[in-house]
Amino acid sequence: MNIRKAAEADIDAVTEIYDHIHDEEESGRMTIGWQRGVYPVRATAEAAVSLGELFVLEDGGKVFAAGRINQRQVPEYAGADWLYKAADEDIWVLHTLVVEPSANGRGYARAFLEFYENYAREHGSHVLRIDTNQRNSAARAMYAKHGWREAGIVPCTFNGLTGVQLVCLEKKI
């Protein structure tokens, strides 16, 4: 297993993961709160790659997970009750963490979160943030299991999705 910065050549694989997640949501086997054609889409991965912010987890030469890591907090975060205060430049955010649905249970999400924590630590930060949809109970349970604190739920339109109850999470490392 290896986590590395994504390249343009990885965009197809990441987009395929998005599509598989949409398939699972549309079938009722997963509840994420995303919508095909709205978010996430190919342009989501393309934008992250172009800025050098997309990372992929590969195992055996195949991409199984991806996420965007940067220091940009979305405006909706202002509605959360953050316990861990820090200057914007001292906070790292993980956006759009995805794992190939057929690979659930293999520890890829946990490995990606560990990578994210180490990445932030290496860049001098001890305050991390992430978000998810209130409907995504699996992600909320996983984050809680790994020491993340829910700082609030913000009603909003998020990434083009209306009626989102955005769960803002934080962790101090």
N, C-alpha and C positions, 0 to 999 in steps of 0.2 A: 504494500500500500504506500502511495506517495501523493503528497499534496504539493501542488506547484502553481505558479502563475499561469493562467490560461493564455493560449495563443489563438489566433484566428482559426486555426485548424480544429479547435475544440468547440467552436460555436454550434456546429451541427449536432454534436453529441449532447451538449447542454440543452439545446432546443428540443431534442428528442426526449430528454428527461421532463422538460416542461410539458410536452405533449402527453407523455405517459401519465403524469400527475393529473392533467385535465381529463384523460380517459378514465382514470380511477374515480375522480370526483363526479364526473357525469354518470358513471355507473352506480354511484352510491357507496362504493367500497372505501372511499376516503372523504373526509370533510376538511378542506383547506380554506375555502372561501375565495378561491381564484376563479377566473372565468376565461375560457378559451377565446382568443382573439382580443382580449383586453389586457390581461396580465397573468403571468409573465409571457412574453412573446419573444421571438427571435431578436428583435431590436433591444430587448432588455439585456441579453447576453452580449450583443454587438457593442452596445454603449459601454458596458463594463470592461470588455476587452480593450476597446479603444482608449480607455483611461488607465489601463494597467491595473484594474481593481478586481478582476474576476480571478478566482482560484478554483482549481478542480482537484478532486480526489480521484486518482486512478488506481486500479488494482488489476494486475495481469494485463496491462496495456489498454484497459477499457475505463472510460470515465463513468463513475457511479454517483458522484456528488459534485456540487458546485455552490459557490457563494461569493458575494461581492463584499469586500472589506475596504472601508474608507473612514474618513473622519467627518462625514456629512450626516448630521442629524436632520431628519425631515422636520418640517415646521410643526407637524402634529405632535411631536415629542414635547412641545411647550405645554401641552395639557396634562402631562404626567406629573406625579408627585415623586420626583427623584430623591432618593435618600443620599446617594453618593454624588456630591457636587464636584464639578471640575470644570476647568476652562474648556471651551470647544476643542482647542488644539490638543488637549490631553485625553480626549475621549475617542475610542474606536467603535465603529458600528459594523455589524454583520447584517447584510441585506440579502433577502431572497435565497436563503439556504434551502437547497433541494437535494433530495436523495432519490435515485432511481427506485420506484415503488417495488420492483421485483427483487431488490436487494435489501429491503427493510429487514432489520434484525441482525445485520452483519456488523454493526458498530460503526458504520460510516459517519453518521451524524455526530456521535460522540467523538470520533477521531477529528472531525472537522472543527467541532467546538474547542477541542484541546489545541489544535493548530491555531485557531483564532486567538485563544488566550495567550499562547506563546508568542504569536506575531505581535500582539499589542504590547506584551511585556518587553520584547526585544526593541520596540519602538518607544519605550519609556512611559507607557501608559498602564494605569492600574484600574481604570474605569471603563467598563464595556457596556454596550447597549445592543439590543436586538428587539424586533417586534414580531408579532404574529396576529392572526385574526382570532377573535374570541371563539369562533366556531371550531378552530383547530385544536381540539382537546388533546390530541396525541402530541403535538409540539409543546403545548403548555405543560403537559406532564413530564416530557423529556427535559425541558428546561428546568423545571422545579427539581427534578432528580439530580441535576448537575449544578445545583446551587444558585440558580437564577432567581431573582426577586421580581415579582410583578409590581411595577410602580404606578399602575393605573390603566384604565381602559378609556380610550378617547374615541367618541363617535365622530366619523368623518367620511369623506370620499377619499379613497387612498389608491394611488396608482390607477386611477380611472374606474375603480370599483366603488359603487355607491352603497351606502348603508353599512359600512365597515365599523365594527367595534374593535379598534386597534389596541391590542394588549402590548404595552410598553414594558420591557424587562431590562434589568440591569444586574451587573455583577461586579464586585470589586475583587481584584486579584492581587 
